[in-house]
Amino acid sequence: MADVTAVSPLAPDRFPDLPVISGVRFATTAAGVKYQGRTDVMLAELAPGTAIAGTFTRSSTRAAPVLDCEAKIGTVSDAGAAILVNSGNANAFTGKAGVDAVAAITAKVASVCDIPQSRVFTSSTGVIGEPLPHERITGILADLRANLDAGRIADAAKAIMTTDTFAKGAAATVKIGGETVSIAGIAKGSGMIAPDMATMLVYIFTDAVIEQEQLQSMVSAHTNATFNCITVDSDTSTSDTLIMAATGASGVDASDSTKFLGALHDVMLELAHLVVKDGEGATKFVEVAVTGAQSDRDAYVHAMSIANSPLIKTAIAGEDPNWGRVVMAIGKSGAAADRDRLSIRFGDVEVAKDGWRSAAYSEADAAAHMKGQDIVIGVDLGLGGGKATVWTCDLTHGYISINADYRS
């Protein structure tokens, strides 16, 4: 059985060097939310006038912190702001106690940081259904604020982890009008990953000047092409949250910059890929590229049907080029397909063409592709110009081991 304590074999060699974002400071601590001696709370303090945008899970059972953030996103203020994240407890399905916990935490952060409560955003991740011992968080906030430091984003990335095996970060810098603008982001996520928004948390910071409405437009658009195109296990979390903050400290307006948009997309896509690469028990990173659909939406539906299929994911884990399972996943997706126009490839190996096994198909070549860490499944439906690409991982015994005893 897989060693569930080991770092994912798909992890990068190290946490990247992220640029310091002027106007943001971080602090972390071990508050004992669930485990003793484990860093589990992160505070990010944002400069006055910071614009904040976000996207959130559309789960019907979303957590109290998500509902609170949804109510606050979209407001514009010249005041400072703060983001407070705890791991170990999701504060989800906790009723009035969950609402009260959010109120207590946001009120205390507001008091300690001298900002309006409406400018405090919180996230919680971990076990669902357990009351959040919020007094363990409020009790350490004064000390937490005293330790704020602009260079501690790597510590922040570690503090928000749950079953993650490595901290996740990505960054980009661009020149706009001869001036440098920086973007830095962190994420957590390993299981319960099939975002529908926008257990996954993402925080992105930039020193660019961007008005809130424009920032929200950017975040929403890029979310659909990045985080909404990944899946680990088809399960949408109660707590999925993405918050982006633009401090404006650089003085550079990036609202209409195509360079900035491209850089933001790259940061978000890298973070999304890192979440998949830390999928619980994952040993393979899988790209599913669908072309020739009647629409982009149909292509996406087919791609997700393939990416979420346990039969396909276990075949990938076993390095078995079982392309018949891809045929199955397309047929069950509900999107338009014509069996006799369907073509499939594994990497560069054509396995099926026009509804039949390819004359050039080589089982040995297909099996060789499946032995790599990066797997590509390509499908052409032969029906139109619709296309979509999504990313997933394999399904191994490690996933069972991690989740069978997660609450204990």
Residue pairs with C-beta under 8 A, 6 or more apart in sequence:
1 397
1 398
1 401
2 281
2 283
2 396
2 397
2 398
2 401
3 398
4 280
4 281
4 398
4 401
4 402
6 165
7 165
7 166
8 165
8 166
8 277
8 278
8 279
8 282
9 282
9 283
9 373
10 277
10 278
10 282
10 283
10 284
10 285
10 373
10 393
11 165
11 166
11 277
11 278
12 166
12 274
15 154
15 157
15 166
15 167
15 169
16 169
16 170
16 171
17 171
18 153
18 154
18 169
18 170
18 171
18 184
18 186
19 171
19 173
19 182
19 184
20 150
20 151
20 153
20 182
21 150
21 153
21 182
21 183
21 184
21 205
21 206
21 207
21 247
21 249
22 47
22 150
22 207
22 247
22 249
22 250
23 46
23 47
23 50
23 207
23 247
23 248
23 249
24 44
24 45
24 46
24 47
24 150
24 153
24 205
24 245
24 247
25 44
25 45
25 148
25 149
25 150
25 152
26 42
26 43
26 44
26 45
26 148
26 149
26 150
26 152
26 153
26 155
26 156
27 42
27 43
27 45
27 144
27 145
27 146
27 147
27 148
27 149
27 152
27 155
28 39
28 41
28 42
28 43
28 144
28 152
28 155
28 156
28 158
28 159
29 39
29 40
29 41
29 140
29 143
29 144
29 147
29 159
30 36
30 37
30 38
30 39
30 40
30 41
31 40
31 41
31 86
31 136
31 137
31 139
31 140
32 40
32 136
33 40
33 41
33 86
33 87
33 88
33 89
33 126
33 132
33 133
33 136
33 137
34 40
34 87
34 88
34 89
34 126
34 127
35 88
38 88
39 155
39 158
39 159
40 86
40 87
40 88
40 159
41 84
41 85
41 86
41 87
41 137
41 140
41 144
41 159
42 83
42 84
42 85
42 86
42 155
42 156
42 159
42 160
43 82
43 83
43 84
43 109
43 141
43 144
43 145
43 148
44 82
44 83
44 84
44 156
44 203
44 205
44 245
45 80
45 81
45 82
45 113
45 145
45 148
46 52
46 80
46 81
46 82
46 83
46 245
46 247
47 80
47 247
47 248
47 249
48 78
48 79
48 80
49 77
49 78
49 79
49 247
49 248
50 80
50 81
50 245
50 246
50 247
50 248
51 76
51 210
51 211
51 212
51 215
51 245
51 246
51 248
52 73
52 81
52 119
52 121
52 212
52 215
52 243
52 244
52 245
52 246
53 73
53 212
53 215
53 216
53 218
53 219
53 220
53 243
53 244
53 246
54 69
54 70
54 73
54 121
54 198
54 216
54 219
54 241
54 242
54 243
54 244
55 197
55 198
55 219
55 220
55 223
55 227
55 241
55 242
56 62
56 66
56 69
56 70
56 197
56 198
56 240
56 241
56 242
57 66
57 195
57 196
57 197
57 198
57 236
57 237
57 238
57 239
57 240
57 241
58 196
58 197
58 236
59 196
59 236
59 237
59 238
59 240
61 92
61 93
61 238
62 92
62 238
62 239
63 90
63 91
63 92
63 93
63 94
63 98
63 124
63 128
63 238
63 239
64 91
64 92
64 94
64 98
64 99
64 101
64 102
64 124
65 91
65 102
65 122
65 123
65 124
65 239
65 241
66 123
66 238
66 239
66 240
66 241
68 99
68 102
68 106
68 121
68 122
69 121
69 122
69 123
69 241
69 243
72 118
72 119
72 121
73 121
73 216
74 212
74 216
75 118
75 119
75 212
76 212
77 116
77 118
77 119
79 115
79 116
79 119
80 113
80 114
80 115
80 119
81 115
81 119
81 120
81 121
81 245
82 109
82 110
82 113
82 115
82 119
82 120
82 121
83 120
83 121
83 122
83 123
83 203
83 243
83 245
84 105
84 106
84 109
84 120
84 121
84 122
84 123
84 137
85 122
85 123
85 124
85 125
85 156
85 159
85 160
85 201
85 203
86 122
86 123
86 124
86 125
86 126
86 132
86 137
87 124
87 125
87 126
87 159
87 160
87 161
87 162
87 188
88 125
88 126
88 127
88 162
89 124
89 126
89 127
89 130
89 132
89 133
90 124
90 125
90 126
90 127
90 128
90 199
90 238
90 239
91 98
91 101
91 102
91 124
91 132
92 98
92 124
92 128
92 129
92 238
92 239
93 128
93 129
93 238
94 101
94 129
94 130
94 131
94 132
97 131
97 132
98 131
98 132
100 134
101 131
101 132
101 134
102 122
104 134
104 135
104 138
105 120
105 122
105 134
105 137
105 138
106 117
106 120
106 122
107 117
108 137
108 138
108 141
109 115
109 117
109 120
109 122
109 141
110 116
110 117
110 119
110 120
112 141
112 142
112 144
112 145
113 120
113 145
121 243
123 160
123 201
123 239
123 241
123 243
124 132
124 239
125 160
125 162
125 188
125 199
125 201
125 239
126 162
126 199
127 406
127 407
128 238
153 169
153 184
153 186
153 205
154 167
154 169
156 186
156 203
157 167
157 168
157 169
157 186
157 187
157 188
158 167
160 186
160 188
160 201
160 203
161 167
161 188
162 188
162 190
162 199
163 190
163 191
163 280
163 402
163 406
164 188
164 189
164 190
164 278
165 190
165 278
166 278
167 186
168 186
168 187
168 188
168 189
168 271
168 274
168 275
168 278
169 184
169 185
169 186
169 187
169 271
170 184
170 185
170 266
170 267
170 270
170 271
170 274
171 182
171 183
171 184
171 185
171 267
172 182
172 183
172 263
172 264
172 266
172 267
173 180
173 181
173 182
173 183
173 263
174 180
174 181
174 183
174 254
174 257
174 259
174 260
174 262
174 263
175 181
175 259
176 208
176 252
176 253
176 254
176 257
176 259
176 260
177 252
179 250
179 251
179 252
180 250
180 252
181 206
181 207
181 208
181 250
181 252
181 254
181 257
181 260
182 206
182 207
182 250
183 204
183 205
183 206
183 208
183 260
183 263
183 264
183 267
184 204
184 205
184 206
184 267
185 202
185 203
185 204
185 205
185 267
185 268
185 271
186 202
186 203
186 271
187 200
187 201
187 202
187 203
187 271
187 272
187 274
187 275
188 199
188 200
188 201
188 275
189 199
189 200
189 201
189 202
189 232
189 275
189 278
190 199
190 232
190 275
190 278
190 279
190 280
191 199
191 232
191 233
191 235
191 279
191 280
191 399
191 402
191 403
192 199
192 200
192 232
192 233
192 235
192 236
192 237
193 199
193 200
193 230
193 231
193 232
193 233
193 235
193 237
193 275
193 276
193 279
194 230
194 231
194 232
194 233
194 234
194 235
194 236
194 308
195 223
195 227
195 228
195 230
195 236
195 237
195 240
196 228
196 236
196 240
197 223
197 227
197 228
197 240
197 242
198 219
198 220
198 223
198 227
198 228
198 240
198 241
198 242
199 237
199 238
199 239
199 240
200 227
200 237
200 240
200 241
200 242
200 275
201 239
201 240
201 241
201 242
202 227
202 241
202 242
202 243
202 268
202 271
203 242
203 243
203 244
203 245
204 219
204 242
204 243
204 244
204 245
204 264
204 267
204 268
204 271
205 244
205 245
205 246
205 247
206 244
206 245
206 246
206 247
206 254
206 264
207 246
207 247
207 248
207 249
207 250
207 252
208 246
208 248
208 250
208 252
208 253
208 254
208 260
209 246
209 248
209 250
209 251
209 252
209 253
209 254
209 255
210 218
210 246
210 248
210 253
210 254
210 255
211 255
214 255
215 244
215 246
218 244
218 261
218 264
219 242
219 244
222 261
222 264
222 265
222 268
223 242
223 268
225 265
225 269
226 265
226 268
226 269
226 271
226 272
227 242
227 268
227 271
227 272
227 275
229 272
229 300
229 303
229 388
229 389
229 390
229 391
230 272
230 273
230 275
230 276
230 390
230 391
230 392
231 276
231 304
231 307
231 308
231 390
231 391
231 392
232 275
232 276
232 279
232 280
232 282
232 392
232 393
233 279
233 280
233 308
233 395
233 399
234 308
246 254
254 260
272 391
273 285
273 391
276 282
276 285
276 286
276 391
276 392
276 393
277 285
277 393
279 392
279 393
279 399
280 398
280 399
280 402
280 403
281 395
281 396
281 397
281 398
281 399
281 400
281 401
281 402
282 393
282 394
282 396
282 398
282 399
283 317
283 373
283 393
283 394
283 396
283 398
284 316
284 317
284 372
284 373
284 374
284 375
284 393
284 394
285 373
285 374
285 375
285 391
285 393
286 307
286 313
286 316
286 375
286 376
286 377
286 391
286 392
286 393
286 394
287 374
287 375
287 376
287 377
287 389
287 390
287 391
288 303
288 306
288 307
288 377
288 379
288 389
288 390
288 391
288 392
289 303
289 376
289 377
289 378
289 379
289 387
289 388
289 389
290 299
290 300
290 302
290 303
290 306
290 378
290 379
290 380
290 381
290 386
290 387
290 388
290 389
291 299
291 378
291 379
291 380
291 381
291 386
291 387
292 341
292 343
292 379
292 380
292 381
292 382
292 383
292 384
292 385
292 386
292 387
293 299
293 302
293 335
293 336
293 381
293 383
293 384
293 385
293 386
293 387
293 388
294 335
294 336
294 381
294 383
294 384
294 386
295 384
295 386
296 386
296 387
296 388
297 335
297 386
298 335
298 336
298 381
298 386
299 335
299 381
299 386
299 387
299 388
300 388
300 390
301 333
301 334
301 335
302 329
302 330
302 333
302 335
302 337
302 379
302 381
302 388
303 379
303 388
303 389
303 390
304 333
304 390
305 329
305 330
305 332
305 333
305 335
306 312
306 326
306 329
306 330
306 377
306 379
307 313
307 390
307 391
307 392
308 392
309 325
309 328
309 329
310 395
311 322
311 325
311 328
311 329
312 322
312 325
312 326
312 329
312 377
313 392
313 393
313 394
313 395
314 394
314 395
315 321
315 322
315 325
316 370
316 375
316 394
316 395
317 394
317 395
317 396
319 367
319 370
319 371
320 367
320 370
321 346
321 349
321 351
321 363
321 366
321 367
321 369
321 370
323 344
323 346
323 351
323 352
323 366
326 344
326 377
326 379
327 339
327 342
327 344
327 352
330 337
330 342
330 379
330 381
331 337
331 339
336 381
336 383
337 381
337 383
338 355
338 381
338 382
338 383
339 355
340 354
340 355
341 354
341 355
341 381
341 382
341 383
342 352
342 354
342 355
342 379
342 380
342 381
342 382
343 350
343 352
343 353
343 354
343 358
343 379
343 380
343 382
344 350
344 351
344 352
344 377
344 378
344 379
344 380
345 351
345 376
345 377
345 378
345 379
346 366
346 369
346 370
346 375
346 376
346 377
346 378
347 366
347 369
347 372
347 375
347 376
348 369
349 361
349 362
349 365
349 366
349 369
350 358
350 360
350 361
351 357
351 358
351 361
351 366
352 358
352 361
353 359
354 382
369 375
369 376
375 394
